[in-house]
């Protein structure tokens, strides 16, 4: 059974452990690997955020820069232009918390001022040494995601000898940095970073061993939605990737994930609800 946690955000508290939380991906980018350009237009992005809430999402994760393999960093001002208006508009019309998917302290600070309550950092504080202070001052939630290498080298890393052990050790160091910055424990979530600097078999090994990360003592987020490791198992078609994603979501929940980060909220809500009921036992 999953450990129970309470995720304390500036204006919201989310109970984790009995019910899987669903984080919905809202990419405000022209080049994301799965939905690039689909919600790049401001009004469509806001409409999608409102739709996600109706579909049962628990957190909306707004991102202004794609980190897919082959992507390039966008200028900070461009990232801000993409996300701030969307966050500000959504914060006034949805009841659920909004997350900003960024590794930049300036973007995080302004996104929080616009209404975001969580910072989702793919570098786990490696890329911007000022980000921990921004998170601590705002008492915002933070997702520390494991990755390796610089922004430019995220997807060009050597194989790991023991991926589960190495990822757990790196996350433990990131948690130490968070504690050193006086970030409260009940605002922190960890993410093993499926697909980031990991081969397909390394990602699969991490998914199989998720319970090891639970020993770190923090709620666990897993993002497998439409990622490339699925292509190593099934044929490369949209239908196969969606079915593969569904299987990976269920496996993540069964193996201990508290939050799943997804593109298809409606599908994930059903998968999570049924998986949770199976884990809980009798009706």
WONOR-V660811 format. One record per residue. N is the residue number from 1. RES is the residue in one letter. PHI is phi as a letter, one per 40 degrees, with the letter a starting at -180 (999 if undefined). PSI is psi in degrees with one decimal (NA if undefined). BURIAL is # if it has 24 or more other ideal C-beta (glycine too) atoms within 12 Angstrom, else .. Layout:
n: [N;N]
res: [RES;RES]
phi: [PHI;PHI]
psi: [PSI;PSI]
burial: [BURIAL;BURIAL]
This chain:
n: [1;2;3;4;5;6;7;8;9;10;11;12;13;14;15;16;17;18;19;20;21;22;23;24;25;26;27;28;29;30;31;32;33;34;35;36;37;38;39;40;41;42;43;44;45;46;47;48;49;50;51;52;53;54;55;56;57;58;59;60;61;62;63;64;65;66;67;68;69;70;71;72;73;74;75;76;77;78;79;80;81;82;83;84;85;86;87;88;89;90;91;92;93;94;95;96;97;98;99;100;101;102;103;104;105;106;107;108;109;110;111;112;113;114;115;116;117;118;119;120;121;122;123;124;125;126;127;128;129;130;131;132;133;134;135;136;137;138;139;140;141;142;143;144;145;146;147;148;149;150;151;152;153;154;155;156;157;158;159;160;161;162;163;164;165;166;167;168;169;170;171;172;173;174;175;176;177;178;179;180;181;182;183;184;185;186;187;188;189;190;191;192;193;194;195;196;197;198;199;200;201;202;203;204;205;206;207;208;209;210;211;212;213;214;215;216;217;218;219;220;221;222;223;224;225;226;227;228;229;230;231;232;233;234;235;236;237;238;239;240;241;242;243;244;245;246;247;248;249;250;251;252;253;254;255;256;257;258;259;260;261;262;263;264;265;266;267;268;269;270;271;272;273;274;275;276;277;278;279;280;281;282;283]
res: [X;X;X;X;X;X;X;X;X;X;X;X;X;X;X;X;X;X;X;X;X;X;X;X;X;X;X;X;X;X;X;X;X;X;X;X;X;X;X;X;X;X;X;X;X;X;X;X;X;X;X;X;X;X;X;X;X;X;X;X;X;X;X;X;X;X;X;X;X;X;X;X;X;X;X;X;X;X;X;X;X;X;X;X;X;X;X;X;X;X;X;X;X;X;X;X;X;X;X;X;X;X;X;X;X;X;X;X;X;X;X;X;X;X;X;X;X;X;X;X;X;X;X;X;X;X;X;X;X;X;X;X;X;X;X;X;X;X;X;X;X;X;X;X;X;X;X;X;X;X;X;X;X;X;X;X;X;X;X;X;X;X;X;X;X;X;X;X;X;X;X;X;X;X;X;X;X;X;X;X;X;X;X;X;X;X;X;X;X;X;X;X;X;X;X;X;X;X;X;X;X;X;X;X;X;X;X;X;X;X;X;X;X;X;X;X;X;X;X;X;X;X;X;X;X;X;X;X;X;X;X;X;X;X;X;X;X;X;X;X;X;X;X;X;X;X;X;X;X;X;X;X;X;X;X;X;X;X;X;X;X;X;X;X;X;X;X;X;X;X;X;X;X;X;X;X;X;X;X;X;X;X;X]
phi: [999;c;c;c;b;b;c;c;b;d;b;a;b;b;c;b;h;c;b;c;c;b;b;c;c;b;c;b;b;c;b;c;c;b;b;d;g;c;b;c;c;d;c;c;c;c;c;c;c;c;c;d;c;c;c;h;c;b;a;b;b;c;b;b;a;c;b;c;d;g;c;b;c;c;d;d;c;c;d;c;c;c;b;c;c;c;c;c;c;c;c;c;b;b;c;c;c;b;b;b;c;a;b;b;c;c;c;c;d;c;c;c;c;c;h;c;b;b;b;b;b;c;b;f;g;c;c;a;c;c;c;d;c;c;c;c;c;c;f;c;c;a;b;c;c;c;a;b;g;c;d;c;b;d;b;b;b;c;c;c;c;a;d;c;c;c;c;c;c;c;c;c;c;c;c;c;c;c;c;c;c;g;c;c;c;c;b;b;b;b;a;c;g;d;g;c;g;b;c;c;c;c;c;c;c;c;c;c;b;d;c;c;c;c;c;c;g;b;c;b;b;b;b;b;d;f;c;c;c;c;c;c;b;b;c;c;a;d;c;c;c;c;c;c;c;d;c;c;c;c;c;c;c;c;c;h;c;c;b;b;b;a;c;c;c;d;c;c;c;c;d;c;c;c;c;c;c;c;c;c;g;c;c]
psi: [143.5;145.6;141.9;139.4;161.0;116.0;111.8;115.9;167.8;-37.8;9.6;150.1;131.7;122.8;128.3;138.6;-47.1;-41.8;130.2;129.5;143.6;124.2;121.9;133.3;126.2;93.5;118.9;62.9;154.6;-5.0;19.4;150.5;-27.6;-42.0;30.3;126.6;-14.9;-36.1;26.3;-30.9;133.8;-52.1;-36.6;-36.8;-43.1;-42.7;-39.2;-39.9;-43.2;-38.1;-41.0;-42.8;-41.7;-29.3;-6.1;18.2;153.0;-27.6;137.2;121.7;107.2;125.7;140.5;6.6;127.0;137.5;25.5;160.3;131.4;-6.9;159.8;150.2;142.7;154.7;149.3;-43.6;-35.6;-42.7;-44.0;-44.0;-35.1;-40.9;-30.6;-46.5;-36.8;-45.8;-46.1;-42.2;-45.0;-38.1;-23.3;-8.7;-10.7;154.9;-11.3;157.0;152.7;138.6;145.7;122.1;94.5;156.0;4.6;131.3;-39.6;-39.2;-43.3;-45.4;-46.3;-31.9;-41.0;-42.1;-30.8;-12.8;-6.1;147.8;-8.5;143.3;122.3;102.4;112.0;-13.6;-3.8;46.2;13.1;-28.0;-23.3;108.3;-13.3;-15.2;-41.1;-38.2;-38.4;-46.2;-45.6;-44.2;-38.9;-10.9;35.7;158.7;155.9;137.4;117.3;105.1;136.6;132.3;171.6;148.4;178.8;174.2;-39.5;-22.8;15.9;-40.4;21.5;47.3;153.7;159.7;150.9;146.1;-40.1;84.3;-40.8;-46.8;-44.0;-41.5;-42.3;-41.0;-43.3;-41.2;-37.4;-38.8;-41.0;-39.2;-36.7;-40.5;-37.9;-43.4;-37.6;-27.2;6.4;34.4;123.9;142.8;-32.6;11.0;2.7;137.2;144.4;152.4;121.8;-5.5;55.9;127.5;-9.7;105.8;27.3;138.0;170.8;-44.2;-29.7;-41.2;-42.1;-39.6;-39.2;-42.4;-40.8;-29.2;27.6;-33.4;-22.6;-36.4;-22.9;-24.2;-13.5;-18.0;24.7;154.3;152.3;126.4;139.5;130.9;108.9;-2.7;113.3;24.3;160.9;-23.2;-24.2;-31.1;-17.9;-11.2;-35.7;168.7;152.5;85.1;154.9;-41.4;-45.3;-40.7;-37.6;-43.3;-41.0;-39.8;-44.1;-44.8;-41.2;-34.9;-47.9;-44.4;-39.5;-45.0;-46.8;-33.4;5.3;1.4;135.7;-29.3;136.7;134.8;123.0;161.1;-45.4;93.0;-43.3;-46.1;-47.1;-34.3;-41.2;-48.0;-43.1;-42.9;-42.9;-43.7;-43.2;-42.3;-39.6;-42.4;-35.4;-25.7;-139.7;151.1;NA]
burial: [.;#;.;.;#;#;#;#;#;#;.;#;.;#;.;#;#;.;#;#;#;#;#;#;#;#;#;#;#;.;#;#;#;#;#;.;.;.;#;#;.;.;.;.;#;#;.;#;#;#;.;#;#;.;#;#;#;#;#;#;#;#;#;#;#;#;#;#;.;.;.;.;#;#;.;#;.;.;#;#;.;#;#;#;#;#;#;#;#;#;#;.;.;#;.;#;#;#;#;#;#;#;#;#;#;#;#;#;#;#;#;#;.;#;#;#;#;#;#;#;#;#;#;#;#;#;#;#;.;.;#;#;#;#;#;#;.;#;#;#;#;#;#;#;#;#;#;#;.;.;#;.;.;#;#;.;#;.;.;#;.;.;#;#;.;#;#;#;.;#;#;#;.;#;#;.;#;#;.;.;#;.;#;.;.;.;#;#;#;#;#;#;#;#;#;#;#;#;.;#;.;#;#;#;#;#;#;.;#;#;#;#;#;#;.;#;.;#;#;#;#;#;#;#;#;#;#;#;#;#;.;.;.;.;.;.;.;.;.;.;#;#;.;#;#;#;#;#;#;#;#;#;#;#;#;#;#;#;#;#;#;#;#;#;#;.;#;#;#;.;#;#;#;.;#;#;.;.;.;.;.;.;.]
